[in-house]
Amino acid sequence: MVTEKIEKLSTREKIIKIGAEIIVKEGLRKFTAKNIADKLGITDAAIFKHFKSMDEIILEIIERYVSRCSHSAIEAVEKGRTVKEKLELLLRSHIDVLEETRGAVPVLCFELSRSEDLKFKKILNEFVENYKSKISKIIEEGQREGSIRRNLDPEDVAMFFIGSIQAKVFAYVISKREGNIIEDSDQFISVIFYGIMEK
């Protein structure tokens, strides 16, 4: 059934939202036109009036996530006055995108890493490398100004950020709980900062 939150969206948007939810809650194997159509109360054929293929839906989910995360990293650098502020803006924005897509992209990263489908793997790999590079630069800036521990490898810290978010999604999927993936974003950010900031 379509939840109230997505009731007013266009059919195309509903397909994307329900598709993302299926990926997270039921897995990639259950990501079918029939399953999406059943949840939306439409026919399988109606799905393909909006998308050429199921792969196109996955691509749309990934591209939106990648675009928003990349944009948030650029925005954090521009708006944040301090390194801590930049990292906090980046993390909060990433958490917003994560919640909006119900954690579908981290799940896809895991599922597709074992797949032979190179087109998705390439997009996801480029995103992780690009995002890691952006975070690393902020970490290096913090090390230069003395706010971040100098003995840390910036790329390792960047992967720690990405991996912590990934871990939260897996915990959410495994526990089968409802609601937000990251229940308390302030606490989550505080825990991450505890390990990297100079005391």
Sequence and secondary structure as in RCSB ss.txt:
>XXXX:A:sequence
MVTEKIEKLSTREKIIKIGAEIIVKEGLRKFTAKNIADKLGITDAAIFKHFKSMDEIILEIIERYVSRCSHSAIE
AVEKGRTVKEKLELLLRSHIDVLEETRGAVPVLCFELSRSEDLKFKKILNEFVENYKSKISKIIEEGQREGSIRR
NLDPEDVAMFFIGSIQAKVFAYVISKREGNIIEDSDQFISVIFYGIMEK
>XXXX:A:secstr
   GGGTTS HHHHHHHHHHHHHHHH GGG  HHHHHHHHTS HHHHTTT SSHHHHHHHHHHHHHHHHHHHHHH
HHHH SSHHHHHHHHHHHHHHHHHHTTTHHHHHHHHHHTSS HHHHHHHHHHHHHHHHHHHHHHHHHHHHTSB T
TS HHHHHHHHHHHHHHHHHHHHHHT  S SSS HHHHHHHHHHHHB  
